[in-house]
Amino acid sequence: MTRRPATPLPAPKARRRLRETAALTQTQLATRLGVTPGTVRAWESGRTTPRGRKREAYAKLLKTLAEEETTRQAKQEREREGEREDDGKAAPEPAPEPGPEPRPEPVALTPAQAFDALYAFSAPALVRQTFLLTGRREQARESVERAFHTAWERWPEVARDRDPVGWVRATAYEYALSPWQRLRPRHRHPEPPPADPGDRTLLNTLLRLPPRHRRTLVLYDGVGLDLPETAAETEASTVAAANRLLHAREAVAGRLPALADPHVLHRRLAELASNERLRAAEPPTVRRGGERRARLRTRAAIAFTIALIGTTALTLRTAPTHYEPPVSPGQAVRGVPHRVAPGALSDEELELRQKLRDQLQDGPERLSPTLE
């Protein structure tokens, strides 16, 4: 049976832009679709993707918003054209400028080549940024590699995204800041701090911030994203992201007054990430690692399915087909006379038995009348 392809959706940032252009809040959009505002935030940040009827309804609503935006833009363009025509009646039309030279067509890359190019371009910077979130070098490298493993497994979706680096960055940050990281044995052994005292103090200050505030600060003052993009990547509203950023800056300035200026803070964050010698693995190694993890998960799923089928078959084979009531335990009964065993037959009993044996089995003979 052929499976119908999923309805295409715009990129997460385009979804947010269409909603904001239509002057809709996440709560209003969630009410139209019958979901929660948190679900809409997850869709607009790219962390989750709608499926089934929710996806079709979401795609239809976004298409309607895009058509309305196109209509408004066309109307504004016609108004501007009318204004230019009115101005052109009084002033001579300028000579047309020469058009730009045609650019050569880009060379099509294979999926593996495109993935390797994305990894080589963004992985080193992502490892340094993740180090600012965790303070652990090995965890930063592992988080970025796991994020690229996921990206390679879902490569068609990542390749069509308008910001593939942002997609991988959000996945790496989620893995690095997961609460389950504290349960790993590696987390119990601290890593050596930075050699420079200033870097060590700044890193300790960052690690004392709540994870959400720390992530917002790194995205806005470290990576250089604007506030709407930071809010979308952290799955928060713009107001919430601004409040987190202000609280994080106040906490950093409270311990390090010299970093109260955002420009100085941005420079220090870049220096702290650059002073650590953090290296990322080679792209083919990461790609093969992702493929190996996918194969292991597939084999584990197949083995689990086979074990489940075998257990079900064994249960059906050995399970009883009808209800058997339990046998109650025996109890001693008192007051009943013992059973007497039969003894030897008397002469009368022997004569009676012989008489019964001599008679016919089908009854006595028919009596016939006789003359006397």
Secondary structure, DSSP 8 states (H G I E B T S, - for coil): -----------HHHHHHHHHHTT--HHHHHHHHTS-HHHHHHHHHTS----HHHHHHHHHHHHHHHHHHHHHHHHHHHHHHHHHHHHHHHS-------------------HHHHHHHHHHHHHHHHHHHHHHHHS-HHHHHHHHHHHHHHHHHTHHHHHHSS-HHHHHHHHHHHHHT-GGGGGSGGGGS-----SSHHHHHHHHHHHHS-HHHHHHHIIIIII---HHHHHHHTT--HHHHHHHHHHHHHHHHHH-GGG-SHHHHHHHHHHHHHHS------HHHHHHHHHHHHHHHHHHHHHHHHHHHHHHHHHHHHS-SS------------S-----------HHHHHHHHHHHHS-TT-S--------
